[in-house]
Amino acid sequence: MTYFSLTTTRRQSLALALLLASAMAAARADEAANSANPANDAPAALRLSGFGTLGFTHNDNRDAGAIFSSAQKRPAGQGWSSNLDSVLGLQVEWQAGPDTAFVLQGVARAGDDLSPELRMAYLRQQISNDFAVRAGRIRSPLYFDSDVVEIGYAYLMARPALPLYGTVNSVASLDGADLQWRHNIGDTALLAQAYYGQSDYRHRFYNLDPVQAADARLRNIRGLAVSATLPNLILRASHSVIGSYTMRSAQVSQINGATAQLAGALQASAANPYLPPALAAGLQARAQSIRALASPFDSRPLYTSVGFDANAGDWRLLGEATRLDSRSAMVGKYHGYQFTVARSFDEFTPYVSLARQRRASPALDTSALAPTGLDPMLDGGLAQLKGGLDQAARYADLSTRSISAGVRYDFRGNMALKLQYDHLQTPGAYSPGYFAVSRLPIRPTVNLFTVSLDFVF
């Protein structure tokens, strides 16, 4: 018998309740203060709003769990689960002055045991009619829908396409600042956003038993996003550069220890005066190549996105092209896209969507770990490290494609019911794509059926 998976600990439930209660109490206090002073006709200085999704997804593949991000604690495994989409968010905005505001947003996801996390906590200062600056924690601006990716009511489908957005959803927020320029030209609203910051998250290796997590740190994130909003068209382009991405865990430390030990052994072998000079030089070159395999996930990624959202009568077209260049041989370079077409029939909007994330670079080159024929123990160590790195490279392949079909029913002004079917596929049985995979090979196709209720308040 299959049960819905929607669990949380008593401590996490209490933390979420305290978050909600404190914000609501502050809002009630402000409302009471305003009502006690009839002469105060100004709008309320404190505003409470929220959003949520109650979603259940059925997964037909026991080998591949569906995940929203690489930080998700509990994947949506075979059968029914609420872990993929269910989320509750609360936002409090305090208008401290005519040009100054403080914004706080907390989010709790079912896939993370409903543990509350702070998505936004920033000060917004209007500098002039066109310029404003925000400082603190802001939503990620990496892709077209990154800043609303958890607000299900804000986008058409049950969720942004997993083949594309799974890779950036882990970077949910930036701790830093941005400068925004807004300007209207006729009926076109222009927005330019320059941002700088950093982000941390726990990256999970689902292939380890038990699942292990690494500390992922992104530093010197900087970029520019430019958008134009017309009456029936939204255009947006963004480019982000990460100064350094590092991943640290016990497993990475083991890899680093092994590369240092094997490189040292090859260097010592190359120092043997009886070796031919060409062989000694070859061993020294291999030692340098092996040292370069240390910390294989460290990189300096580039994220690029160009997207649009267009309306033509009852028709709606959405599309986005993305490029992820991790500048890491382990993770690789990817080209992606999504295209969605929808048509409205009063409150009902059926849609079809295609998406793909394709690796455009070769796999990690571990030829430096080939046997030397000089020392059986050394060759055994080389073979062991080569096997481990080759396996890690297979799990790092994010290539996935999907076709989705669904319908959205806007039965109230602030609520929408969605039904969606997704057929997702990786390149093969030894390519996990963007799924939580515990072992290889797998059945490379995943069929998801989702029913979700989105709301805002």
C-alpha positions as CSV (number, residue, x, y, z in Angstrom):
1,M,0.0,0.0,0.0
2,T,1.3,3.5,-0.9
3,Y,1.0,6.4,1.5
4,F,1.5,10.1,0.9
5,S,4.8,11.3,2.2
6,L,4.4,14.5,4.1
7,T,6.3,14.3,7.4
8,T,8.0,16.8,9.7
9,T,9.5,16.7,13.2
10,R,7.9,18.4,16.2
11,R,10.8,20.9,16.4
12,Q,10.5,21.9,12.7
13,S,6.7,22.3,13.0
14,L,7.2,24.5,16.0
15,A,9.8,26.6,14.2
16,L,7.4,27.1,11.3
17,A,4.6,28.0,13.6
18,L,6.7,30.5,15.4
19,L,7.7,32.1,12.1
20,L,4.1,32.5,11.0
21,A,2.8,33.6,14.4
22,S,5.4,36.3,14.9
23,A,4.8,37.8,11.5
24,M,1.0,37.7,12.0
25,A,1.3,39.2,15.5
26,A,3.4,42.1,14.1
27,A,0.8,42.7,11.4
28,R,-2.1,42.7,13.9
29,A,-0.2,45.1,16.1
30,D,0.4,47.5,13.3
31,E,-3.3,47.3,12.2
32,A,-4.4,48.0,15.8
33,A,-2.1,51.0,16.0
34,N,-3.5,52.4,12.8
35,S,-7.1,51.9,13.8
36,A,-6.5,53.6,17.2
37,N,-5.5,56.8,15.4
38,P,-8.4,57.9,13.1
39,A,-6.3,60.8,11.8
40,N,-3.8,58.4,10.3
41,D,-4.9,58.0,6.7
42,A,-1.6,56.6,5.5
43,P,-1.4,53.1,4.2
44,A,-0.4,50.4,6.7
45,A,3.4,50.4,7.2
46,L,3.5,46.7,7.7
47,R,2.1,44.3,5.1
48,L,1.8,40.5,5.4
49,S,1.4,38.3,2.3
50,G,2.1,34.7,1.5
51,F,2.0,31.9,-1.0
52,G,1.8,28.1,-1.0
53,T,1.5,24.9,-3.0
54,L,-0.1,21.7,-1.9
55,G,1.1,19.2,-4.5
56,F,1.2,15.5,-4.9
57,T,3.2,13.7,-7.5
58,H,3.2,10.1,-8.6
59,N,6.6,8.7,-9.8
60,D,6.6,5.4,-11.7
61,N,10.4,4.8,-11.5
62,R,11.9,3.2,-8.4
63,D,15.5,4.0,-9.5
64,A,15.1,7.7,-9.9
65,G,13.7,10.2,-7.4
66,A,12.4,13.5,-8.6
67,I,14.0,16.5,-6.9
68,F,13.5,20.3,-7.0
69,S,17.2,21.0,-6.2
70,S,20.4,19.2,-5.3
71,A,19.9,20.4,-1.7
72,Q,16.6,18.5,-1.3
73,K,16.6,16.2,1.7
74,R,13.8,13.8,0.6
75,P,13.2,13.1,-3.1
76,A,9.9,12.2,-4.5
77,G,10.4,8.5,-5.0
78,Q,8.3,5.8,-6.5
79,G,4.6,6.2,-5.8
80,W,2.8,9.2,-4.4
81,S,4.7,12.0,-2.6
82,S,4.3,15.6,-1.7
83,N,8.1,16.2,-1.5
84,L,8.6,17.7,-5.0
85,D,6.3,20.7,-5.0
86,S,4.6,21.3,-1.7
87,V,5.7,24.6,-0.1
88,L,4.5,27.3,2.2
89,G,5.9,30.9,2.2
90,L,5.3,34.0,4.2
91,Q,6.5,37.5,3.5
92,V,6.5,40.6,5.7
93,E,7.2,44.1,4.3
94,W,7.7,47.1,6.5
95,Q,7.6,50.4,4.8
96,A,9.8,52.3,7.2
97,G,9.7,55.6,5.2
98,P,8.5,56.9,1.8
99,D,11.7,55.5,0.1
100,T,12.8,52.8,2.6
101,A,11.4,49.3,3.1
102,F,12.5,46.1,4.8
103,V,11.4,42.7,3.4
104,L,11.5,39.3,5.1
105,Q,10.4,36.1,3.4
106,G,10.5,32.6,4.9
107,V,9.8,29.3,3.1
108,A,9.2,25.8,4.2
109,R,9.3,22.9,1.7
110,A,7.9,19.4,2.3
111,G,11.0,17.9,0.6
112,D,13.1,19.5,3.4
113,D,10.8,18.3,6.2
114,L,9.1,21.7,6.3
115,S,12.2,23.2,8.0
116,P,11.8,27.0,7.6
117,E,14.5,28.8,5.6
118,L,15.0,32.5,5.0
119,R,14.8,33.3,1.3
120,M,14.8,37.1,1.5
121,A,15.8,39.6,4.2
122,Y,16.8,42.9,2.7
123,L,16.6,46.6,2.9
124,R,15.3,48.4,-0.2
125,Q,16.2,52.1,-0.6
126,Q,14.8,54.2,-3.4
127,I,17.6,56.5,-4.6
128,S,15.8,58.4,-7.3
129,N,12.8,58.0,-9.5
130,D,14.6,55.4,-11.6
131,F,17.2,53.9,-9.2
132,A,16.9,51.7,-6.2
133,V,19.3,49.5,-4.2
134,R,18.6,46.4,-2.2
135,A,21.1,45.0,0.4
136,G,20.8,41.7,2.3
137,R,19.4,38.4,1.1
138,I,17.6,38.6,-2.2
139,R,16.0,35.9,-4.4
140,S,18.3,34.4,-7.1
141,P,18.2,36.3,-10.4
142,L,20.0,33.6,-12.5
143,Y,17.2,32.5,-14.8
144,F,13.9,33.8,-16.2
145,D,11.7,32.5,-13.4
146,S,14.3,32.0,-10.6
147,D,13.0,34.8,-8.5
148,V,9.5,33.2,-8.3
149,V,10.4,29.6,-8.7
150,E,8.7,28.6,-5.4
151,I,5.6,30.7,-6.0
152,G,3.6,28.2,-8.0
153,Y,0.7,30.6,-8.7
154,A,3.1,33.0,-10.5
155,Y,3.8,30.7,-13.4
156,L,1.7,28.6,-15.8
157,M,2.9,25.1,-15.2
158,A,3.1,23.0,-12.1
159,R,6.8,23.9,-11.9
160,P,9.5,25.4,-14.1
161,A,11.0,22.7,-16.3
162,L,13.2,20.4,-14.2
163,P,15.8,19.8,-16.8
164,L,16.8,23.5,-16.8
165,Y,15.8,24.8,-13.3
166,G,17.0,21.8,-11.3
167,T,20.6,23.0,-11.8
168,V,20.0,26.5,-10.5
169,N,17.3,25.9,-7.8
170,S,20.0,25.1,-5.3
171,V,21.1,28.7,-5.5
172,A,17.8,30.0,-4.0
173,S,19.2,33.3,-2.7
174,L,22.1,35.6,-2.8
175,D,23.6,37.4,0.2
176,G,24.8,40.7,-1.1
177,A,23.2,43.6,-3.0
178,D,21.7,44.7,-6.3
179,L,21.2,48.0,-8.1
180,Q,18.0,48.3,-10.0
181,W,17.2,50.8,-12.8
182,R,13.6,51.1,-13.9
183,H,12.4,53.3,-16.7
184,N,9.3,53.6,-18.9
185,I,9.5,54.4,-22.6
186,G,6.0,54.7,-24.0
187,D,4.2,51.4,-23.1
188,T,7.5,49.6,-22.5
189,A,8.8,49.1,-18.9
190,L,12.6,48.6,-18.8
191,L,14.4,47.0,-15.8
192,A,18.2,46.5,-15.5
193,Q,19.5,44.7,-12.4
194,A,23.2,44.5,-11.5
195,Y,23.9,42.1,-8.6
196,Y,26.7,40.9,-6.4
197,G,26.8,38.4,-3.6
198,Q,27.4,34.9,-2.4
199,S,25.5,31.7,-1.6
200,D,25.9,28.5,0.5
201,Y,23.9,25.3,0.4
202,R,24.3,21.6,1.2
203,H,24.8,19.6,-1.9
204,R,23.5,16.0,-1.5
205,F,25.2,12.9,-3.0
206,Y,22.1,10.6,-3.4
207,N,24.3,7.7,-4.6
208,L,25.9,7.2,-1.2
209,D,24.3,5.0,1.5
210,P,23.4,6.8,3.7
211,V,23.1,9.9,1.6
212,Q,25.9,12.3,2.3
213,A,26.0,16.1,1.9
214,A,28.8,18.4,0.9
215,D,29.3,22.1,1.9
216,A,28.9,24.0,-1.4
217,R,30.0,27.7,-1.4
218,L,29.6,30.2,-4.2
219,R,31.6,33.4,-3.9
220,N,31.9,36.6,-5.9
221,I,28.6,36.0,-7.8
222,R,28.1,38.9,-10.1
223,G,25.9,39.5,-13.0
224,L,23.4,41.6,-15.0
225,A,19.8,41.0,-15.9
226,V,17.9,43.2,-18.3
227,S,14.2,42.9,-19.1
228,A,11.6,44.7,-21.1
229,T,7.8,44.4,-20.4
230,L,5.5,45.3,-23.2
231,P,1.6,45.0,-23.2
232,N,1.8,41.4,-24.6
233,L,5.4,40.5,-24.3
234,I,8.1,40.1,-21.6
235,L,11.7,39.7,-22.7
236,R,14.6,39.0,-20.3
237,A,18.3,38.2,-20.6
238,S,20.8,37.6,-17.8
239,H,24.4,36.6,-17.5
240,S,26.0,35.6,-14.2
241,V,29.7,34.9,-13.3
242,I,30.7,32.9,-10.2
243,G,34.1,33.8,-9.0
244,S,34.6,30.5,-7.2
245,Y,32.4,27.4,-6.5
246,T,33.9,25.0,-3.9
247,M,32.5,21.7,-2.6
248,R,33.9,20.2,0.6
249,S,33.0,16.8,2.1
250,A,34.7,13.7,3.5
251,Q,34.5,12.1,0.1
252,V,36.2,15.1,-1.6
253,S,38.9,14.9,1.1
254,Q,39.5,11.2,0.3
255,I,39.9,12.1,-3.4
256,N,42.3,14.8,-2.6
257,G,44.3,12.6,-0.3
258,A,44.5,9.9,-3.0
259,T,45.5,12.3,-5.8
260,A,48.3,13.7,-3.6
261,Q,49.6,10.2,-2.6
262,L,49.5,8.8,-6.1
263,A,51.1,12.0,-7.7
264,G,53.8,11.8,-5.1
265,A,54.5,8.1,-5.9
266,L,54.7,8.9,-9.6
267,Q,57.0,11.7,-8.9
268,A,59.2,9.5,-6.8
269,S,59.3,6.8,-9.5
270,A,60.3,9.5,-12.1
271,A,63.3,10.4,-9.9
272,N,64.7,6.9,-10.4
273,P,68.0,7.5,-12.2
274,Y,67.8,4.2,-14.1
275,L,64.6,5.2,-15.9
276,P,64.9,6.4,-19.5
277,P,64.6,10.2,-19.7
278,A,61.4,10.0,-21.8
279,L,59.7,7.7,-19.4
280,A,60.7,9.8,-16.4
281,A,59.3,12.9,-18.1
282,G,56.1,11.1,-18.9
283,L,55.7,10.1,-15.2
284,Q,56.3,13.6,-14.1
285,A,53.6,14.9,-16.6
286,R,51.2,12.3,-15.3
287,A,51.9,13.3,-11.7
288,Q,50.9,16.9,-12.6
289,S,47.7,15.7,-14.4
290,I,46.7,13.7,-11.3
291,R,47.2,16.6,-9.0
292,A,44.9,18.6,-11.2
293,L,42.1,16.0,-10.5
294,A,42.0,17.1,-6.8
295,S,38.8,18.9,-5.7
296,P,37.1,17.9,-9.0
297,F,33.9,19.8,-8.3
298,D,35.6,23.2,-7.7
299,S,34.9,25.6,-10.6
300,R,33.9,29.1,-11.7
301,P,30.6,28.6,-13.4
302,L,28.9,30.9,-16.0
303,Y,25.1,31.0,-16.2
304,T,23.3,32.6,-19.2
305,S,19.6,32.9,-19.9
306,V,17.5,34.5,-22.6
307,G,13.7,34.1,-22.3
308,F,10.3,35.5,-23.3
309,D,6.6,35.3,-22.3
310,A,4.2,36.3,-25.0
311,N,0.4,36.6,-25.3
312,A,-1.5,36.6,-28.6
313,G,-5.2,36.7,-27.9
314,D,-6.1,33.4,-26.1
315,W,-2.7,32.0,-26.9
316,R,0.4,32.1,-24.7
317,L,4.0,31.2,-25.7
318,L,6.9,30.9,-23.3
319,G,10.5,30.0,-24.1
320,E,14.0,30.2,-22.6
321,A,17.4,29.2,-23.8
322,T,20.1,28.7,-21.2
323,R,23.8,27.9,-21.1
324,L,25.6,26.6,-18.1
325,D,29.4,26.4,-18.4
326,S,30.7,25.0,-15.1
327,R,34.3,25.4,-16.3
328,S,34.9,22.1,-14.6
329,A,35.8,18.9,-16.4
330,M,33.8,16.9,-13.9
331,V,30.5,18.7,-14.3
332,G,30.9,20.0,-17.9
333,K,29.2,22.5,-20.1
334,Y,25.4,22.4,-20.9
335,H,23.0,23.9,-23.4
336,G,19.4,24.0,-22.5
337,Y,16.0,25.2,-23.7
338,Q,12.3,25.1,-22.9
339,F,9.3,26.0,-25.1
340,T,5.7,26.1,-23.9
341,V,2.5,26.8,-25.8
342,A,-0.8,27.3,-24.0
343,R,-4.4,28.4,-24.9
344,S,-7.0,29.8,-22.6
345,F,-10.6,28.7,-22.5
346,D,-12.1,31.0,-19.9
347,E,-10.7,29.7,-16.5
348,F,-9.0,26.7,-18.1
349,T,-5.6,26.8,-19.8
350,P,-4.2,23.6,-21.3
351,Y,-0.5,23.6,-22.2
352,V,2.3,21.5,-23.7
353,S,6.0,22.0,-23.0
354,L,9.3,20.7,-24.2
355,A,12.6,21.1,-22.4
356,R,16.1,19.8,-22.7
357,Q,19.4,20.1,-20.9
358,R,22.3,18.6,-23.0
359,R,25.9,18.2,-22.1
360,A,28.1,19.8,-24.7
361,S,31.5,18.9,-23.4
362,P,33.4,15.6,-23.1
363,A,33.5,13.5,-19.9
364,L,36.2,13.9,-17.4
365,D,39.6,12.6,-18.7
366,T,41.1,10.1,-16.3
367,S,43.7,8.7,-18.7
368,A,46.5,9.9,-16.4
369,L,45.3,7.1,-14.0
370,A,46.1,4.3,-16.5
371,P,48.5,1.6,-15.1
372,T,52.2,2.3,-15.3
373,G,53.4,-1.4,-15.4
374,L,56.2,-0.4,-12.9
375,D,54.6,-1.2,-9.5
376,P,51.6,-3.5,-8.9
377,M,50.6,-1.5,-5.7
378,L,50.9,1.8,-7.5
379,D,48.8,0.5,-10.4
380,G,46.2,-0.8,-8.0
381,G,45.9,2.6,-6.4
382,L,45.6,4.3,-9.8
383,A,42.9,1.8,-10.9
384,Q,40.9,2.4,-7.7
385,L,41.0,6.2,-8.0
386,K,40.2,6.0,-11.7
387,G,37.1,3.8,-11.0
388,G,35.9,6.3,-8.3
389,L,36.4,9.4,-10.5
390,D,34.8,7.7,-13.5
391,Q,31.8,6.8,-11.4
392,A,31.5,10.3,-10.0
393,A,31.7,11.8,-13.5
394,R,28.7,9.6,-14.6
395,Y,26.7,10.8,-11.6
396,A,27.6,14.4,-12.5
397,D,26.0,14.2,-15.9
398,L,22.9,16.4,-15.7
399,S,21.6,15.7,-19.3
400,T,17.8,15.4,-19.2
401,R,14.9,16.0,-21.6
402,S,11.2,16.2,-20.9
403,I,7.8,16.6,-22.5
404,S,5.0,17.9,-20.4
405,A,1.2,18.4,-20.8
406,G,-1.2,19.8,-18.4
407,V,-4.1,22.1,-17.6
408,R,-4.4,25.0,-15.2
409,Y,-7.8,25.9,-13.7
410,D,-8.1,29.4,-12.2
411,F,-11.2,28.9,-10.2
412,R,-10.6,31.8,-7.9
413,G,-8.7,35.1,-8.1
414,N,-5.9,33.9,-5.9
415,M,-6.0,30.1,-6.4
416,A,-5.3,27.7,-9.2
417,L,-5.6,24.0,-9.6
418,K,-3.1,22.2,-11.9
419,L,-2.9,18.7,-13.4
420,Q,0.3,17.9,-15.2
421,Y,2.0,14.8,-16.8
422,D,5.7,14.8,-17.4
423,H,7.7,12.3,-19.4
424,L,11.4,12.7,-18.6
425,Q,14.4,10.8,-20.1
426,T,18.1,10.7,-19.6
427,P,20.6,9.7,-22.4
428,G,20.9,6.2,-21.1
429,A,20.9,3.7,-18.3
430,Y,24.3,5.0,-17.0
431,S,23.2,8.7,-17.2
432,P,21.3,9.7,-14.0
433,G,20.4,13.2,-15.4
434,Y,18.8,15.5,-12.9
435,F,17.4,12.8,-10.6
436,A,18.2,11.4,-7.2
437,V,19.8,8.1,-8.2
438,S,21.3,5.7,-5.7
439,R,22.9,3.3,-8.2
440,L,23.6,2.7,-11.8
441,P,22.3,1.4,-14.2
442,I,18.7,2.8,-14.0
443,R,15.6,2.8,-16.1
444,P,16.3,6.1,-17.9
445,T,12.6,7.2,-18.3
446,V,10.5,8.7,-15.5
447,N,6.8,9.5,-15.7
448,L,5.4,12.0,-13.3
449,F,1.7,12.8,-12.7
450,T,1.1,15.9,-10.6
451,V,-2.0,17.4,-9.0
452,S,-1.4,20.7,-7.2
453,L,-3.2,23.6,-5.6
454,D,-1.5,27.0,-5.7
455,F,-2.6,30.0,-3.7
456,V,-1.5,33.4,-2.7
457,F,-2.8,35.7,0.1
